[in-house]
């Protein structure tokens, strides 16, 4: 039992912190940031296109609603 307690509470043979290549991690994060920024630009462009499409449809609806009634009698 004493051996188990010494083993359980004794120092570990494995290192607590793994060796990390910080330069590689920083480079990976920079690449991820560049990719996210590109996706952000693409998303913003899509939103502008959708907004322009909605405005165009809204303008067409206004034209149809403002058409005088006498044009409808020609059919």
Phi, psi and omega in degrees: 000320179297322178297321178296316180296317177297319180294316184294317182264000180284168181294146180280147178275343179270144177292144181289319182251131176283154177285125184242135175273098185296322180298318179294320178295317179296317178298318178298316179295321177297319178295321178294322178296317179299316180296317180295322178296319177297317178295325178296318178296316179298317180296318179298318178297319178297319179295321176296318178298317178296319178298318178295321178295318179296318179296321180294317178295320179298319178295321178294320178297319178298320179297316181294319181289333181267006178291129180298153183292332184292340175290331182287338181285344181286347179279000000 
